[in-house]
Every structure is written in structure tokens, then in C-alpha cells.
Amino acid sequence: MSSVIEYRQYVGEAELPSIMALVQNELSEPYVIYTYRYFLHQWPHLSFLAYAEGSSEPIGVIVCKQSMHRHIANRGYIAMLSVRKGWRKRGVAKTLVRNSIDAMKVHGVEEVVLETEFDNFAALSLYESLGFIREKRLYRFYLNGKDAFRLVLSVPPENGAASYAARYGPSAMALAYDSDDEDEASSR
């Protein structure tokens, strides 16, 4: 059985309550509204939402940023990634991550980093399948006392015209998924 999932770039404050509800329901770390606004107002082009066909509530979201790190590297950062439990293992998280990385490539990203709980095996598997490597273990990183792994993806320069804008254009994207896709979990 296959369904259509539509992927859209974040468009504005009206989507914020849905994003907050999805992240708060699926992730262990609490965030205040200002944290969301910090990312979404400065880097709206790097955040994407996934919607099941015919639904007005997102089933997945990714929130990111991109800036110069130590004046040396153009670094992307995945702050939040969350997919509703009933929609996991269908490629939603992988597509959200790829969309954000593709958008970062347009702006010359050289590396992408994130942190995830050390025992979130589904998230670790997802990111490692995309080429991320474990850079460092961060002890007692989260408020709940759990350790984290910092993961890093080195992004080679783009060749030719195959960029996010050329691939997707400004309109919404749609993807049919197969329920046998890779394991996923909400992660940071």
C-alpha cells in the first residue's frame, strides 16, 4: 500500500503551533517558543514539514540553521527532527533530512552537525545511512541526564546545476512512499 506525502518548506508563524505540538509530543527535550522562533525566523528556507495527503496537520518536521562556524566552515545544524510514531519507517525522516541538506547546499554548506541521544538507535541508524559519522560522545548533554552523540556529515561541493532549486523549484514536493523503507525515529 502506498500513500502520498507532501513536503513543504516552512512558510510562516501560522505553522508554528503545529510544529511545536509535533516536536513536544515526540522529543524528550523541552523547547520554549523563542527557541523555535530563533531557528524558523532566521532560516525558514532550511525547515520542512511533511503532510499526509488530505491532512492539514504535519506528520513530520525538520528545523535547521546554517552559519559560519569559527569563521572557518559553513556549517549546517539539524536542531529538531520529528516524525509521528504512526508514520515512521516510511522514509519521511530521511526525505526531510535530504531536503534540508539540499537547501543548505545551495548556500555552500561544508558540513552538517547534530546531536542525538546515545541510545536512540533508530535515529543513529537513519543519520549513519545518510553518511553522518559519530564525532564525539557528549556526557549528560540533555536535561534528562542522557548522553548524546554529536554526528557530522562532510558535504562535498556541488557539481553542475543539480541543486535543490533546480531539483524541486519553489512549489511543494510530493513523494509516494513504500512502508518497507528504513527505520526512523524522532531525534534532535
Summary of the structure (lengths in Angstrom):
residues: 188
radius of gyration: 15.6
end to end distance: 29.5
largest distance: 48.4
contacts: 586
relative contact order: 0.20
helix: 31%
strand: 30%
